[in-house]
Amino acid sequence: MNKNGVMAVVVVVVAIVLLGLWAMRSGEQGFGGADCSGPPGIPQGVSHTIAGEVVTITWSPAPPSDHVATYLIEATTTRGVNPTTFVAPGSATSFQRQGPPAVYYINMFARNACGTSGSSPEMVITVK
């Protein structure tokens, strides 16, 4: 690499460092992230209905101050072991999925630019 190439790399690295410092100082959580002071609250009003093999999970909308970006729905047939994680947008208040007959253990979380909430109370859902 010649002298001009090395200078270009140095300029790019300095720009990235300065942008990162500006983002930290301004309270932004990454590029384009929402201002927040911590992770969102635990999802509230979480419930479910079953129609055949289709499970619908619903929840109350989060307060705007939580800046929820996504909801995470974890499902497993063995409590606490290798859950499958489904993602719903932060504007959603329901999620629907078809599953074969089994007993499912469901935990739900909310996520924003500052982190992930604690889990909603675990639901045990039996699909027959």
C-alpha positions in Angstrom: 0.0 0.0 0.0 1.4 3.4 -0.9 1.5 6.5 1.2 -1.9 7.8 -0.1 -3.6 4.5 0.7 -2.3 4.6 4.3 -3.5 8.2 4.7 -7.0 7.2 3.4 -7.2 4.4 5.9 -6.2 6.6 8.8 -8.8 9.3 7.8 -11.5 6.7 7.7 -10.6 5.2 11.1 -10.4 8.7 12.7 -13.8 9.5 11.2 -15.4 6.3 12.6 -13.9 7.0 16.0 -15.1 10.6 16.1 -18.6 9.6 14.9 -18.7 6.9 17.7 -17.7 9.5 20.3 -20.3 11.9 19.0 -23.0 9.2 19.2 -22.1 8.3 22.8 -22.0 12.0 23.9 -25.3 12.8 22.3 -27.1 9.9 23.9 -27.8 8.1 20.7 -27.6 4.3 20.9 -25.9 3.6 17.6 -26.6 5.1 14.2 -30.2 6.3 14.0 -31.1 4.7 17.4 -33.8 6.0 19.7 -32.9 8.0 22.8 -33.6 5.7 25.8 -32.4 5.4 29.3 -32.7 1.6 29.5 -34.4 -1.5 28.2 -38.2 -1.4 27.8 -40.6 -2.7 30.4 -41.7 -6.4 30.4 -44.6 -6.9 27.9 -47.9 -6.6 29.6 -51.3 -8.2 29.1 -49.8 -11.2 27.3 -52.4 -13.9 26.5 -53.1 -16.5 23.9 -55.9 -18.2 22.0 -55.9 -21.5 20.1 -57.9 -22.4 17.0 -56.9 -25.9 15.9 -53.2 -25.9 15.5 -53.0 -22.1 15.2 -51.8 -20.2 18.3 -52.4 -16.4 18.5 -50.5 -14.5 21.2 -51.6 -11.0 22.0 -50.3 -8.2 24.3 -50.9 -4.6 25.3 -49.1 -1.9 23.4 -46.0 -0.6 25.1 -45.9 3.0 26.3 -44.3 5.2 23.6 -41.5 6.1 26.1 -40.2 2.5 25.9 -39.3 2.9 22.2 -39.9 -0.8 21.5 -38.2 -1.8 18.3 -39.1 -5.5 18.3 -40.8 -8.1 20.4 -39.2 -11.5 20.9 -41.3 -14.6 21.3 -39.4 -17.6 22.5 -41.1 -21.1 22.1 -39.8 -24.5 23.1 -41.3 -27.9 23.8 -38.7 -28.5 26.6 -38.8 -25.7 29.3 -35.6 -23.6 29.0 -34.0 -25.7 26.3 -33.1 -24.4 22.8 -36.1 -22.1 22.2 -37.0 -20.9 18.8 -37.1 -17.1 18.7 -39.7 -15.3 16.6 -39.6 -11.6 16.0 -42.5 -9.2 15.8 -42.3 -5.5 15.0 -42.5 -3.0 17.8 -45.8 -1.7 16.5 -47.4 -5.2 16.7 -49.8 -6.3 19.4 -50.3 -9.9 18.2 -48.4 -12.8 16.7 -49.7 -16.0 15.1 -48.1 -19.3 14.3 -49.2 -22.8 13.4 -47.6 -25.6 15.3 -48.0 -29.4 15.5 -49.6 -30.9 18.5 -47.4 -30.5 21.5 -47.0 -28.6 24.8 -45.2 -25.3 24.2 -43.4 -23.1 26.8 -43.6 -19.4 25.6 -41.7 -16.4 26.9 -42.0 -12.9 25.5 -39.6 -10.0 25.6 -39.5 -6.4 24.3 -36.3 -4.9 22.8 -35.2 -1.4 22.1 -31.8 0.3 21.3 -30.8 0.1 25.0 -31.5 -3.6 25.6 -34.0 -6.3 26.2 -36.7 -6.5 28.8 -37.2 -9.2 31.3 -39.5 -12.0 30.4 -43.3 -11.9 30.6 -44.7 -14.6 32.8 -44.2 -18.0 31.0 -47.2 -19.4 29.2 -47.8 -23.1 28.8 -49.8 -23.7 25.7 -51.1 -27.1 24.6 -51.9 -27.6 21.0 -54.0 -30.7 20.4 
